[in-house]
Amino acid sequence: MASARTGFAMLFSPALAEVKSRSESHPRLFFFAMLLAMGISALMAFTMLRQPPAPHKSLADQLPITSGVRMPGNAAALMEIMALQSELKTFLDKPTPDTADSLRMEEILYRIQQLNSKLKRP
């Protein structure tokens, strides 16, 4: 193990000694070379090596898939169901819904059933 370190150090010691002597004789050159290398690295990181932005995900891709229900290719139906559910909640929050409210709730439930059956079809 010790011989491997010695062999490795002996392999690079002349090059390291040369770099050390040059850096001590010309410190400004090495400093500006280091700054230039960092600038080139930053330029490449923010331009050429930059990853393209991720594509925007639709609402259907962001919602979790649960209990074997397949997500629709058309998110408009899903958005309509959500709107109908919020409208239905306003009727359910009323203390005493009247006849017109009851009829509208039946229409909403029927439409939700239609959309749900349409979404469950393969």
HELIX and SHEET records of a PDB file:
HELIX    1   1 ALA A    2  SER A   25  1                                  24    
HELIX    2   2 PRO A   27  PHE A   46  1                                  20    
HELIX    3   3 LEU A   59  GLN A   62  1                                   4    
HELIX    4   4 ALA A   75  ASP A   93  1                                  19    
HELIX    5   5 THR A   99  LYS A  120  1                                  22    
END                                                                             
